[in-house]
Amino acid sequence: MISRRLALALALALSPMAALSQGANEIPYRESVTLSVGESAVIYGYRGECGQLPGAGEVRVPALSTGTLSIGRPGQRQSRRCGGTTPAVEIIFTATTPGRETFELQGDRIRVRVRN
């Protein structure tokens, strides 16, 4: 269950006005990333239905052993499923514990390595 504060932040970040104000924030897909403990990077663009941002309750991220995933700014990403550019929100990985792991977001595999 997500906290009220996180739910409010997510609702504001996913609002249509926030999406419009971001212009052309092109969100990358990073299949592999190496970070040091304490560093963060945008690794993925989480999309909703083609042509729409995901709803506040639609963003599902796994719990990880090497770091945390959080939601960032709205933008756009390239999507084969949607046949081109579609709205999305940033998924940010923050490294917390040294190690390696692989996980999936919306069927896309991501490998992370965290160094001391």
N, C-alpha and C positions, 0 to 999 in steps of 0.2 A: 504494500500500500504506500502511496507517495504522500509526503507531507503537504499540508495546505500551502506552505510557502513555495514549495517546488511546483505545485499545481498552478498557483497564481503566476509564477514566473513563466511557466510553460505556456499558459493561456495568453499572456502578454506577448511572448516571443512568437507565437504562432498566429497572432492576429493579422488580418489582411493589411492593416495600416503598417505594421512592422515589416511585413514582406515587401510592400511597395517602397518603404523608405530605404530598404537595403539596395535597391537598384539591381545591379548585376553581380552580386556576390557569388562567384563561381566556386562551388564546393567540390574539392577534390575527393577522389577515392584512392586511399593509400592502402594497397594490398599488403604492404609490409612497412613497419616503422620501428626504429630503434631510438629510444630516449633514455636519458638518465633520470634517476629518482627525482621527483619534483618538477620535471618538465611536462608540458602539455602540447598537444598538436591536434588540429582538425584532421580526422581520418576518414570521414564518411559524410555523405549527404543522404539523410533519411527522408524518403519521399512518401507522400500519401497516394491517393488515386491520381492517375496521370492528369496533370494540369492543376492539381490542388496540393496545398500544404497538408501534411498529416494533421489530424485532429489531436487535441491534447491527450486523449486516452489511447491513441494509436501507436505512439512511440514506445517500442519495447527494446530494452537493452539488457544484456546478460550481466550478472555479477561476475567480476573477474578477480583472479588472485594477484595479478601484477599491477593493477591500477583500477581507476574508476572511469566510467563513461558518463558524460553529461551532455546536455542539449545547449547548443549555442545559437547563433543568429540564423534567421531565415536567409535563403538564397536560392540558387538553382544548381542542378546537376545534369549531366548527360545520363540518359537512361535508355538502354536497349529495349526494355519492356515497353516504355512509352514512345519509342521511336524518335527520341531527340531530347531536347531540354525540357525539364519539368521542375516545378518548385520543390524545395526540400529544406530541411533544417540541418545545421551542422551537428555532428556527433564528435565530441572532443574527448580524447583519451588523455588522462593524467596519470603518469607513472608514479607508483607508490612503493613497490616492492621488486627487488631484482628478480629476474627470471624470464621465461619465455612462455607464450601461450598463443593458441589459435582459436578464433571464435568466428561466428557468422552474424551478419546483420542483413536482413532481408535476402538471405540466400547467397550473399557475397562473403567470401572468406577473407579474414584479416589476421595477419601474424604480427605479434608485438614482441619486442625484446626490450627489457628494462635493465640498464646497467646502474651500478652504484655511482 
